[in-house]
């Protein structure tokens, strides 16, 4: 038997979500990146702060015209672009492998 939430259940779930967001001062889903961008950003975000992740992501996007250019670039150029994220020597070859 298929399970379809009733209107009452959906309203209850929305209320619970609103209370949790208010209680923990959280924001709902914010950014919506394209899938490949999201994957790269996720890799960049490992073991660093959100601010540094965004700096590295922005630098990577500014350095390369598109993801194909990054896939074909020397790994050292990728590492230089993402140095603000930390662990750039480990992350750069992984990014390139993902893009290839």
Beta strands, then each sheet from edge to edge (+ up, - down):
end
